[in-house]
């Protein structure tokens, strides 16, 4: 009998290299259907702009207010940068120059600005060198003084005969019950009739505040007032002249509470930002009021004409967001549905009694339906990324490619890869942040944050140690307010979530390495990790047969020699990353994935994985 030696047919499967990490994908396609570089289980790692895998950095507390933080806001007034904090019905500020370096925090103390409204929803906007605060009050802060906005006093009628009438000029201001009206003196009449009943019929005047004849302001003894009939009787008849009598008066119509009830504001004016559109009043849920033009000052957010409003959709649904795109305003509701608004200015000519003309400019706002499927659930959380509005729909993030054409193709659900996570989340409670320095859109609530990198279109999932309420981008850093009252700063210098270890985990896609029918063995693995002062990772694997119980640890410890003088040294040091060659054996599998973990106070940036896999016959 002749025996012939038989050599097993060993075939090298094409070496697998992961050098582009494509982020989280937990769609319902299954782990084996993911692209190379995608992960079906990824937490507290994030994807960098160049598609590398990096452990999420941490945050640290620099002040504890001991009450829930309701809002934070970055402000730049007069070249000074502030972080505003709203908590416990108070408004505070920190100077950016004091809080950006954590080594100075021992000397940091917040400055109390003053008392704000009692609403739990607080928001801000900046206009004409002031920060305006919506909190159940309508207030402004100029860097020195916090005050309730009194509002512009409109000139409601001009060219008025003493007996009444005249020409309508300004609309009343919903922020202020004050008005004034000019009359044409005739030299004989002493009784002048105010347009009291034109605004609120049958209600007495609150007061007459000022009376000016020519350039002289009269004393209260120079005239008498009848608040019931709305008349001013002069001791001496004013002389003849056009609009030479100016009477300031107050009639409270209760409209201020409507503006104070607004919770959000978007600055918009078409081609230029000349107005603010306010929305979010629970008593007029689908309405937005927009600011007007003062006769002498120009664009003003302290003047809200009574008719300057637009209703968006049915009144039983809420207007939840207004986001500007170019010369249009995207208006979304929780119905859900969407509209777009445009604004133009129309010129009116008012002809006076001497046949001269006065020009007035009034806004014309047009509303157009855009979409009946997509809207926004999270009030005031729309963002504009790369000039594309992004809103939070019932099931995810909607990116609006165009807001002037009614076409379903203009909307893109960009959150398909994390849909299964979002299905059980309260989308109304989501808060958003456009962290522009890193091309990142942050969104989430409670203790979960998702990061969408809109440069490379990847998702990451972060689970922090605390419940957060709000966040702001000031400079190149994110500052976050927590439910328990702490203000924290995120930064690469922090390797814990305020002294809680960051547990980071990443899994590769469950790969068959291009040959699902073959049994395979992995004998070696190379990991390229970025050298840093302290960096480490634990590398393991999972196959269709088992999970590895042995994990290989890799680390860098680079001595930091900040205080050493190198003048007398002559040597070269390379900071180039060196691959770690690991003997991590996995046998007789058809599918496998690599795992990466880090739960230490170290950094971890993975640049590349390379796997050598060999096949040994067909799978049984």
HELIX and SHEET records of a PDB file:
HELIX    1   1 UNK A   31  UNK A   33  5                                   3    
HELIX    2   2 UNK A   96  UNK A   99  1                                   4    
HELIX    3   3 UNK A  102  UNK A  107  5                                   6    
HELIX    4   4 UNK A  196  UNK A  199  1                                   4    
HELIX    5   5 UNK A  220  UNK A  222  5                                   3    
HELIX    6   6 UNK A  256  UNK A  260  1                                   5    
HELIX    7   7 UNK A  408  UNK A  410  5                                   3    
HELIX    8   8 UNK A  416  UNK A  418  5                                   3    
HELIX    9   9 UNK A  419  UNK A  422  1                                   4    
HELIX   10  10 UNK A  427  UNK A  429  5                                   3    
HELIX   11  11 UNK A  436  UNK A  438  5                                   3    
SHEET    1   A 3 UNK A  11  UNK A  12  0                                        
SHEET    2   A 3 UNK A 605  UNK A 618 -1                                        
SHEET    3   A 3 UNK A  16  UNK A  18 -1                                        
SHEET    1   B 4 UNK A  11  UNK A  12  0                                        
SHEET    2   B 4 UNK A 605  UNK A 618 -1                                        
SHEET    3   B 4 UNK A  53  UNK A  55 -1                                        
SHEET    4   B 4 UNK A  45  UNK A  47 -1                                        
SHEET    1   C 4 UNK A  11  UNK A  12  0                                        
SHEET    2   C 4 UNK A 605  UNK A 618 -1                                        
SHEET    3   C 4 UNK A 518  UNK A 529 -1                                        
SHEET    4   C 4 UNK A 579  UNK A 582 -1                                        
SHEET    1   D 4 UNK A  11  UNK A  12  0                                        
SHEET    2   D 4 UNK A 605  UNK A 618 -1                                        
SHEET    3   D 4 UNK A 518  UNK A 529 -1                                        
SHEET    4   D 4 UNK A 586  UNK A 589 -1                                        
SHEET    1   E 2 UNK A  23  UNK A  24  0                                        
SHEET    2   E 2 UNK A  38  UNK A  39  1                                        
SHEET    1   F 5 UNK A  42  UNK A  43  0                                        
SHEET    2   F 5 UNK A 504  UNK A 507 -1                                        
SHEET    3   F 5 UNK A 592  UNK A 598 -1                                        
SHEET    4   F 5 UNK A 534  UNK A 543 -1                                        
SHEET    5   F 5 UNK A 552  UNK A 557 -1                                        
SHEET    1   G 6 UNK A  58  UNK A  64  0                                        
SHEET    2   G 6 UNK A 486  UNK A 491 -1                                        
SHEET    3   G 6 UNK A 477  UNK A 482 -1                                        
SHEET    4   G 6 UNK A 458  UNK A 474 -1                                        
SHEET    5   G 6 UNK A 440  UNK A 453 -1                                        
SHEET    6   G 6 UNK A 431  UNK A 435 -1                                        
SHEET    1   H 4 UNK A  69  UNK A  77  0                                        
SHEET    2   H 4 UNK A  80  UNK A  87 -1                                        
SHEET    3   H 4 UNK A  90  UNK A  95 -1                                        
SHEET    4   H 4 UNK A 111  UNK A 115 -1                                        
SHEET    1   I 4 UNK A 123  UNK A 127  0                                        
SHEET    2   I 4 UNK A 130  UNK A 134 -1                                        
SHEET    3   I 4 UNK A 138  UNK A 141 -1                                        
SHEET    4   I 4 UNK A 146  UNK A 148 -1                                        
SHEET    1   J 6 UNK A 167  UNK A 168  0                                        
SHEET    2   J 6 UNK A 154  UNK A 160 -1                                        
SHEET    3   J 6 UNK A 178  UNK A 185  1                                        
SHEET    4   J 6 UNK A 241  UNK A 250 -1                                        
SHEET    5   J 6 UNK A 207  UNK A 213 -1                                        
SHEET    6   J 6 UNK A 216  UNK A 217 -1                                        
SHEET    1   K 3 UNK A 191  UNK A 193  0                                        
SHEET    2   K 3 UNK A 231  UNK A 234 -1                                        
SHEET    3   K 3 UNK A 223  UNK A 226 -1                                        
SHEET    1   L 4 UNK A 264  UNK A 268  0                                        
SHEET    2   L 4 UNK A 275  UNK A 279 -1                                        
SHEET    3   L 4 UNK A 287  UNK A 290 -1                                        
SHEET    4   L 4 UNK A 309  UNK A 311 -1                                        
SHEET    1   M 2 UNK A 292  UNK A 294  0                                        
SHEET    2   M 2 UNK A 298  UNK A 300 -1                                        
SHEET    1   N 4 UNK A 319  UNK A 325  0                                        
SHEET    2   N 4 UNK A 328  UNK A 333 -1                                        
SHEET    3   N 4 UNK A 337  UNK A 351 -1                                        
SHEET    4   N 4 UNK A 357  UNK A 371 -1                                        
SHEET    1   O 4 UNK A 383  UNK A 385  0                                        
SHEET    2   O 4 UNK A 388  UNK A 392 -1                                        
SHEET    3   O 4 UNK A 397  UNK A 400 -1                                        
SHEET    4   O 4 UNK A 411  UNK A 413 -1                                        
SHEET    1   P 2 UNK A 496  UNK A 497  0                                        
SHEET    2   P 2 UNK A 500  UNK A 501 -1                                        
END                                                                             
